[in-house]
């Protein structure tokens, strides 16, 4: 019997030692009621012009646009671009020769075009946007269009209908470059 009592005592002591080493803390009722308040943080997906730093804390940062690099051979070869503006209402087409780097008023419309850059062989690399050659293999033009209070900015491609500039009254189509 003495042996059984000794075993129970050892078991109880080991439970006390093990239980105390687990860093368990009991809170009294007065402090635990204040702990029920939580703050809700809603995370939203980044917009098209934003990125999330994968190495940081998930903060959303604005995207830095890739620089447009026009090679010297392209700048020396092209002076303007031909853009067709199609009226959605009556399907009439107005062709405009718009000089690169200048504003052009489109006749009989409220439109003003500004051709920022012409890239005859468009290529978007990891570092920049440029033209691989001076030949019209994949022509694209970076334009800004003003129509009253509305402002549009984007790329027009000759061979593709991607990234179209959306306007309810007009469609815009690149015909190609005009050489010097």
C-alpha angles and dihedrals in degrees: 000000000000089000092053091051091051091051092050091048092051091047091051093048092049090051091052093049094045093045094050092050093062095078092235115166125190117212122212118240095256095062097039094060091060090054094065094082112098133182117228117214115190115204118206130201116260118260122242091267095049136075134198116231103236092199097048137060096291096268114160115239129186115259116248109228116238112251118251111233116194109196116230092243090057094046090050094048104045128055102168146357132235113232125182117214113199121199109227091205100057104006092239115154126217116193116208129190101211118191115229112254096016139093118249124196110218108227118246092007137086089240128119118185127202116191108208100177141350120209113184094190101033117204129171109202130178093266105032150348114256147140118267093205140000091248120102098247098131107006119198134166129201107219140176116206126194121196109173106295093348119096125190129186130181151093127299116202125200096210101035139053094214127127090013117190104244116220123153093222106036143037122205126213129180113226096182146267128313114220126222 
